[in-house]
Amino acid sequence: MQAPSANAVVSASPNRTAPRLPGRRPLGAWSELRADPLRFLTETAQRHGDVVAFRIGPVRAMLLRHPDAIKHVLVDNNHNYDKQTRAYDVLRQFLGNGLLTSEGDFWRRQRRIAQPAFHRKRIASFANTMVSDTLDMLARWDDVAGLGRSLDVAHEMMALTLRIVGKTLLSTDVLDAADQVGSAVTVLNEWADRALDSLLPIGFPTPSTLRAKDAARTLDRIIGEIIARRRAGEQAEDLLGMLMETRDAETGETMTDRQLRDEVMTIFLAGHETTANSLAWTFYLLSTHPEVERRVRAELDAVLGGRPPQAEDLAALPYLQQVIKESMRLYPPAWIVDRNTIADDEIMGYRVPAGTMLLMSPWVTHRHPALWPNPEGFDPERFTAEAEAARPRYAYFPFGGGPRQCIGNGFATMEAGLILATVLQRFRPWLVPGHPVVPEPLITLRPRGGLPMGLRAVPLQAPVADASA
């Protein structure tokens, strides 16, 4: 599949004012964004182009859709753009100053310390936990399928990835506390969405804010107790242990308890929510595209022969990986990225004044008709090696990009692949008729009201014998 080059969209004449949304409204585009952000952003780009200016209340904003513009902000001139925006101020209320929200020299130091913990070989050591916990979930699914009942796959993926991140990050099985932790995460997610929409100061003591503070205290207590046990001498081979042991190569310093808390909270929340949503959307798409599901299953049978997957198997499952990528194209868990402009700049020939908030939405760019033929269609063939090489790099950016690209993308990619491969060998989830599937753009992109699905058991295939035995 040949996609247009990044130069297919002609830039404006140098230093021109970007197109603006027509009309004068006291709050700018605030009401449209609040009512239906996905629709507003998509239609704005379709009608007005790849760089569009508007206001959100008192804030000057621009929507960037073209890969060249996104690359400029995230890579080429990334030092001119920071995270001093309302969205990140909201996240700092409960994530603290972790890798997702921190800035400048402090962020660079934290990234240097954390990077070794996310080395590919270290991440691969968690594969057995990911598969084992998935098999535990499927044992329960056997009972559900036998009774002919349905279950909420979105909820199931949240619980599973929460358990996995608890074990791999903290060596703690949070299964018993899954409802408590899951409820706290949902409260924080919903509060953050309301706080982003609100014109009130962040932290204003509304009932929603007070519930969010209680939820954050619950998570703080759980994480704080685990860190305290480690400081007291408890040993474990997990991400927390790696973070505690690693020293900054330049200064020799380790992380303080507060820094550990902020990084653990960031990984704990971001490390399960995004992967869970990605998997839920993938199961939905497979249930509505049986021909794709059959091809994935055939690949799994040929490569695995009925045995559980291992980390090294993923390289031999290219179509499975294409399916996950195409799912994340259509339903990117991190559906929007924003930055604040530090100094005046120029993007694709348009002036960008200092203080402008730039919005870059994978949801929008992943549907750019000049880059993605039939953009609403589900077609994993878009992600063959040849098709990927033909597209601009930032036509697809589900994990962000540049120096601030998600540090956990390798972990998330492996986890999603292993879970999907394990589930599809045992079950064919199918969407319950009549349930509306609607994306809900909170901090991450969830299916509103969950994803009720029935389960068809797949006959167990006898593992292929090792020919060398």
C-alpha positions in Angstrom: 0.0 0.0 0.0 1.7 3.2 -1.1 0.9 6.3 1.0 1.6 9.9 -0.1 4.9 11.4 1.2 5.0 14.0 3.9 5.3 16.7 1.2 1.9 15.8 -0.3 0.3 18.6 1.7 1.7 22.0 0.6 2.9 24.3 3.3 1.7 27.9 3.6 3.7 30.9 2.6 6.3 31.7 5.2 5.2 33.4 8.4 1.4 33.7 7.7 -1.4 33.6 10.2 -2.9 30.2 10.5 -6.6 29.7 9.4 -9.0 30.4 12.3 -12.4 28.9 13.1 -15.0 31.4 11.9 -17.3 33.2 14.3 -16.9 35.1 17.6 -17.9 33.2 20.7 -17.2 34.3 24.3 -15.6 30.9 25.3 -14.2 30.1 21.9 -14.4 26.4 21.1 -14.8 25.3 24.7 -18.4 24.2 24.5 -17.8 22.1 21.3 -14.7 20.5 22.8 -16.6 19.7 26.0 -19.6 18.3 24.2 -17.8 16.0 21.7 -14.0 16.4 21.5 -13.4 13.7 18.9 -16.0 15.0 16.6 -14.9 18.6 17.0 -11.2 18.0 16.3 -11.9 15.7 13.4 -14.4 18.0 11.7 -12.2 21.1 12.4 -9.2 19.4 10.6 -11.4 18.2 7.7 -12.9 21.6 7.1 -9.9 23.9 7.7 -6.7 21.9 7.1 -3.6 20.7 8.8 -3.0 23.8 11.0 -6.1 25.5 12.5 -6.2 28.2 15.2 -8.9 28.8 17.8 -9.5 29.7 21.4 -10.5 27.5 24.3 -11.8 30.0 26.8 -8.9 32.5 27.3 -6.3 30.1 25.9 -5.0 30.5 22.3 -4.8 27.1 20.7 -3.8 25.4 17.4 -4.7 21.9 16.2 -1.9 20.3 14.2 -2.8 17.3 12.0 0.1 16.9 9.5 3.1 14.6 10.4 5.6 17.4 9.5 4.0 19.7 12.1 3.9 17.0 14.7 7.5 16.0 14.1 8.5 19.7 14.4 7.0 19.9 17.9 7.9 16.5 19.3 11.4 16.1 17.7 12.9 18.9 15.6 12.3 21.9 18.0 11.1 20.0 21.0 13.1 22.3 23.4 10.6 25.1 22.5 7.6 23.2 23.8 6.9 22.2 27.3 4.1 20.5 29.3 2.9 23.7 31.2 -0.7 23.1 30.1 -3.9 22.6 32.0 -4.0 18.9 31.1 -0.6 18.2 32.6 -1.4 20.4 35.6 -4.5 18.2 36.2 -2.3 15.0 35.9 0.2 16.4 38.4 -2.5 16.5 41.0 -2.2 12.8 41.5 0.8 11.6 39.4 3.2 14.1 41.0 6.4 14.9 39.2 7.0 11.6 37.4 8.3 11.0 33.9 5.0 11.9 32.2 4.7 15.3 33.9 8.2 16.5 34.8 10.3 18.9 32.8 13.8 20.1 32.1 16.9 18.9 33.9 14.8 17.0 36.5 13.0 15.0 33.8 16.3 14.2 32.0 17.8 12.9 35.3 14.8 10.8 36.0 14.8 9.4 32.5 18.5 8.5 32.8 17.8 6.6 36.0 14.7 4.8 34.8 15.8 3.9 31.3 17.8 0.8 32.2 14.7 -0.7 34.0 12.9 -0.7 30.6 15.7 -2.4 28.6 14.3 -5.0 26.2 16.0 -7.9 27.9 14.7 -6.9 31.4 11.2 -6.4 30.1 11.3 -9.9 28.5 11.8 -11.4 31.9 8.2 -10.4 32.7 6.7 -12.4 29.9 5.9 -15.5 31.9 4.0 -13.4 34.5 1.9 -11.8 31.7 1.0 -15.2 30.2 0.4 -16.9 33.5 -2.0 -14.3 34.8 -3.8 -14.4 31.4 -4.3 -18.1 31.8 -5.7 -17.6 35.3 -8.2 -15.2 33.8 -9.1 -17.7 31.1 -9.8 -20.5 33.6 -12.5 -18.2 35.0 -13.7 -17.5 31.5 -14.2 -21.3 31.0 -17.0 -21.2 33.6 -18.6 -18.1 32.0 -18.6 -19.6 28.6 -19.9 -22.9 29.9 -22.9 -21.1 31.4 -23.5 -19.1 28.1 -23.0 -15.8 29.8 -21.3 -12.6 28.7 -18.8 -10.5 30.5 -17.4 -7.0 30.1 -14.1 -7.4 28.2 -13.1 -3.8 28.9 -13.4 -4.5 32.7 -11.6 -7.8 32.3 -8.6 -6.2 30.5 -8.4 -3.5 33.2 -8.3 -6.1 36.0 -5.8 -8.3 34.1 -3.3 -5.5 33.2 -3.7 -4.1 36.7 -2.7 -7.4 38.2 0.2 -7.7 35.8 1.6 -4.3 36.5 1.2 -4.9 40.2 3.4 -8.1 39.9 6.0 -6.8 37.4 6.3 -3.3 39.0 5.8 -4.1 42.7 6.0 -7.9 43.0 2.5 -7.5 44.6 -0.6 -9.4 43.6 -3.3 -6.7 43.7 -6.0 -9.2 42.8 -7.6 -9.0 46.2 -7.5 -5.2 46.0 -8.3 -5.0 42.3 -11.8 -3.6 42.9 -10.5 -1.0 45.3 -7.6 0.0 43.1 -9.7 -0.1 39.9 -12.4 2.1 41.5 -9.7 4.6 42.6 -8.3 4.7 39.1 -11.8 5.3 37.6 -12.5 8.1 40.0 -9.3 9.8 39.2 -9.8 9.4 35.4 -13.3 10.8 35.6 -12.3 13.7 37.9 -9.4 14.6 35.5 -11.9 14.6 32.6 -14.2 17.0 34.5 -11.3 19.2 35.6 -10.1 19.6 32.0 -13.6 20.7 30.9 -14.1 23.0 33.9 -13.4 26.7 34.0 -12.9 26.4 37.8 -9.3 26.5 39.2 -7.8 23.0 39.4 -8.3 21.5 42.8 -11.3 23.7 43.6 -13.1 21.6 46.4 -16.1 20.3 44.4 -17.5 16.9 45.5 -15.7 15.3 42.5 -12.4 16.8 43.6 -12.8 15.5 47.2 -13.6 12.0 45.9 -10.5 12.2 43.7 -8.3 13.2 46.7 -9.7 10.2 48.6 -8.9 7.9 45.6 -5.3 9.3 45.4 -4.8 8.7 49.1 -5.8 5.1 48.6 -3.2 4.5 45.9 -0.6 6.5 47.9 -1.1 4.2 50.9 -0.7 1.0 48.8 2.4 2.3 47.0 3.9 3.9 50.1 3.6 0.6 52.1 5.4 -1.3 49.4 8.2 1.2 49.1 8.6 1.2 52.9 9.0 -2.6 53.0 11.7 -2.4 50.3 13.6 0.3 52.2 13.4 -2.1 55.2 15.2 -4.8 53.3 12.6 -6.7 51.4 14.0 -7.9 48.1 12.3 -8.5 44.7 13.2 -8.7 41.1 10.8 -6.1 39.6 10.7 -2.7 38.1 10.5 -1.0 41.6 13.7 -2.8 42.6 15.4 -1.8 39.4 14.4 1.8 39.9 15.7 1.7 43.5 19.0 0.2 42.6 19.8 2.3 39.5 22.1 5.3 39.9 22.3 8.3 37.7 25.3 7.7 35.4 26.3 11.4 35.7 25.7 12.1 39.5 25.6 8.7 41.1 22.4 9.6 42.8 19.4 7.3 43.3 15.7 8.3 43.6 14.2 9.6 46.8 11.1 8.0 48.2 9.0 10.9 46.8 10.5 10.4 43.3 9.9 6.7 43.6 6.3 7.3 44.6 5.8 9.6 41.6 7.4 7.2 39.1 5.6 4.2 40.5 2.2 6.0 40.5 2.8 7.0 36.8 3.8 3.5 35.7 1.0 2.0 37.9 -1.7 4.0 36.3 -0.4 4.6 32.8 1.0 1.1 32.7 -2.3 -0.7 32.8 -5.0 1.7 31.7 -3.6 2.3 28.2 -2.8 -1.4 27.4 -6.2 -2.5 28.8 -8.0 0.0 26.5 -5.9 -1.1 23.5 -6.8 -4.7 24.0 -10.5 -4.0 24.6 -10.7 -2.1 21.2 -8.7 -4.9 19.5 -11.2 -7.6 20.7 -14.1 -5.4 19.5 -12.5 -5.0 16.1 -11.8 -8.7 15.7 -15.3 -9.5 16.7 -16.6 -7.4 13.8 -14.0 -8.6 11.3 -14.1 -12.4 11.4 -11.8 -12.8 8.4 -9.1 -10.9 10.3 -9.6 -13.0 13.4 -9.4 -16.2 11.4 -6.1 -15.1 9.9 -4.6 -14.2 13.3 -5.8 -17.6 14.7 -4.2 -19.4 11.7 -0.9 -17.6 12.4 -1.0 -18.6 16.1 -1.7 -22.2 15.3 1.2 -22.3 12.8 3.7 -20.7 15.2 2.6 -21.8 18.6 0.9 -25.1 17.9 -1.2 -24.9 21.0 1.4 -23.9 23.5 1.4 -20.6 25.5 3.4 -17.8 23.8 6.8 -16.6 25.0 8.4 -13.2 24.4 10.6 -14.5 21.6 7.5 -15.8 19.7 6.2 -12.3 19.0 8.8 -11.7 16.2 7.3 -14.7 14.4 3.7 -13.3 14.7 3.8 -10.3 12.3 0.1 -10.3 11.5 -0.8 -10.3 15.2 1.4 -7.2 15.6 -0.2 -5.6 12.6 -3.7 -6.1 14.1 -2.6 -4.4 17.3 -1.1 -1.5 15.5 -4.2 -1.0 13.3 -6.4 -1.2 16.4 -4.2 1.5 18.0 -4.5 3.6 14.8 -8.3 3.6 15.0 -8.6 3.8 18.8 -5.4 5.2 20.2 -5.5 5.0 24.0 -3.6 8.3 24.3 -5.9 10.1 21.9 -4.5 13.6 22.4 -1.2 15.2 23.1 -0.7 18.9 24.0 2.2 21.3 24.4 2.8 24.9 25.4 4.8 27.1 23.1 7.7 28.8 25.0 9.0 31.2 22.3 7.5 32.4 18.9 7.9 29.8 16.2 6.8 28.9 12.7 5.2 25.6 11.7 4.5 24.7 8.1 4.8 28.4 7.2 2.4 29.6 9.9 3.2 31.9 12.9 2.9 30.3 16.3 3.1 32.9 19.0 4.6 32.1 22.4 1.9 30.9 24.9 0.0 29.0 22.2 -1.3 25.6 23.3 -0.7 23.1 20.5 -3.0 20.1 20.2 -1.9 16.9 18.4 -4.4 14.1 18.2 -3.5 10.6 17.1 -7.2 10.1 16.6 -7.2 12.9 14.0 -3.9 12.3 12.3 -4.5 8.5 12.2 -7.5 9.4 10.0 -5.8 11.8 7.7 -7.2 10.9 4.2 -4.1 11.8 2.4 -2.1 9.3 4.5 -4.6 6.6 5.2 -6.9 5.5 2.3 -10.3 4.5 3.7 -9.3 5.9 7.0 -12.3 4.5 9.0 -11.7 1.0 7.7 -10.0 -1.7 9.7 -7.1 -3.0 7.6 -4.0 -4.6 9.3 -2.3 -4.7 5.9 -1.5 -1.0 6.5 1.3 -2.2 8.8 3.3 -4.4 6.6 7.0 -3.4 6.7 6.6 -2.0 3.2 3.6 0.1 4.0 5.1 1.5 7.1 8.3 2.5 5.3 6.2 4.4 2.7 4.5 6.6 5.3 5.9 9.7 7.1 7.1 8.8 10.6 4.5 10.8 12.4 1.5 9.7 10.5 1.3 7.2 13.3 2.2 8.1 16.9 0.2 6.2 19.5 3.1 6.4 22.0 4.0 10.0 21.3 7.5 10.7 19.9 10.8 12.3 20.2 12.7 12.5 23.6 9.4 12.3 25.5 8.2 9.1 23.8 6.5 6.8 26.3 9.3 4.9 28.1 7.0 1.9 28.6 6.1 1.3 24.9 8.2 -1.8 24.7 6.5 -3.2 27.9 3.0 -2.3 26.5 3.7 -3.8 23.1 4.9 -7.1 24.5 2.1 -7.3 27.0 -0.6 -6.7 24.4 0.9 -9.2 22.0 1.2 -12.0 24.7 -2.3 -11.4 26.1 -3.9 -11.4 22.7 -2.1 -14.5 21.6 -3.0 -16.3 24.8 -6.7 -15.4 24.7 -7.3 -16.1 21.0 -6.0 -19.6 21.3 -8.8 -20.4 23.8 -11.7 -18.1 23.0 -13.5 -16.1 20.3 -15.1 -13.1 22.0 -18.2 -11.8 20.2 -19.9 -8.5 20.7 -23.3 -8.7 22.5 -25.9 -7.5 20.0 -27.6 -4.2 20.7 -24.8 -2.7 22.8 -23.7 0.7 21.4 -20.0 0.9 21.1 -19.0 4.5 21.6 -15.5 5.9 22.3 -15.3 7.9 25.5 -12.4 10.3 25.4 -11.4 10.7 29.0 -7.7 10.9 29.9 -7.5 7.7 27.8 -9.9 6.4 25.2 -12.3 4.0 26.8 -15.4 2.3 25.3 -18.3 4.1 27.1 -20.3 1.7 29.2 -17.8 -1.1 28.8 -17.7 -3.8 26.2 -20.1 -6.8 26.9 -19.0 -9.8 24.9 -20.0 -13.5 24.8 -17.4 -16.2 24.6 -17.0 -19.1 22.2 -14.5 -21.6 23.4 -11.9 -22.8 20.9 -11.1 -26.5 21.1 -7.7 -26.9 22.7 -5.0 -27.8 20.2 -2.5 -30.4 21.4 0.9 -28.8 21.6 3.3 -29.7 18.8 6.0 -32.1 20.0 9.6 -30.8 19.9 11.3 -32.5 17.0 14.6 -32.4 18.8 13.2 -34.4 21.8 
